[in-house]
Structure formats: C-alpha cells, structure tokens
Amino acid sequence: MFKIGDFSKITQVSIRMLRYYDEVGLFKPAEIDTWTEHRRYSVEQIVSM
C-alpha cells in the first residue's frame, strides 16, 4: 500500500487531483483510514492509472 504522496510521485498525478478524483467518484483509494482520513493506494491501482 502506498500513501497518497508516494502514489502521486509514482503516477505523476498531483495529490490535489487524486483527492478530487476521490471526491467525484472517478478514482477511489483502496483504503481510507476512518480516524485520520489518510488515503492508501494499492499496487494494482498503478496499472489502472
């Protein structure tokens, strides 16, 4: 699992855009911590970008 910042660097998609994609339902993180709201992305999601 990758933190949003690491995923952003790997995919070259800004953190701001990843949050927007999540907000509009276009690209959801694999997991969101309900307490901290930290987003995590899976290795499989890199391929789908």
C-alpha positions as CSV (number, residue, x, y, z in Angstrom):
1,M,0.0,0.0,0.0
2,F,1.2,3.5,-0.9
3,K,0.5,6.7,0.9
4,I,-1.1,9.4,-1.3
5,G,2.2,11.3,-1.6
6,D,4.1,8.2,-2.8
7,F,1.3,7.2,-5.2
8,S,1.3,10.7,-6.5
9,K,5.0,10.6,-7.3
10,I,4.8,7.2,-8.9
11,T,1.9,8.0,-11.1
12,Q,2.8,11.7,-11.7
13,V,-0.8,12.7,-10.7
14,S,-0.9,15.5,-8.1
15,I,-2.3,14.9,-4.6
16,R,-4.8,17.6,-5.3
17,M,-6.1,15.7,-8.4
18,L,-6.2,12.4,-6.5
19,R,-8.3,13.9,-3.8
20,Y,-10.6,15.5,-6.4
21,Y,-10.9,12.1,-8.3
22,D,-11.9,10.5,-4.9
23,E,-14.4,13.3,-4.2
24,V,-16.2,12.9,-7.6
25,G,-16.0,9.1,-7.5
26,L,-13.7,8.8,-10.5
27,F,-10.8,7.0,-8.8
28,K,-11.1,5.8,-5.2
29,P,-8.3,4.9,-2.9
30,A,-8.0,1.2,-1.9
31,E,-8.4,2.2,1.7
32,I,-9.2,5.3,3.8
33,D,-8.5,5.4,7.5
34,T,-11.7,6.5,9.1
35,W,-9.9,8.1,12.0
36,T,-7.3,10.1,10.2
37,E,-8.7,10.1,6.7
38,H,-5.3,9.1,5.3
39,R,-5.7,7.6,1.8
40,R,-3.8,4.5,0.7
41,Y,-3.5,3.1,-2.8
42,S,-2.6,-0.5,-3.9
43,V,0.0,-1.6,-6.4
44,E,-2.8,-2.8,-8.7
45,Q,-4.1,0.8,-8.9
46,I,-0.9,1.9,-10.5
47,V,-1.7,-0.2,-13.5
48,S,-5.2,1.2,-13.8
49,M,-4.0,4.8,-13.9
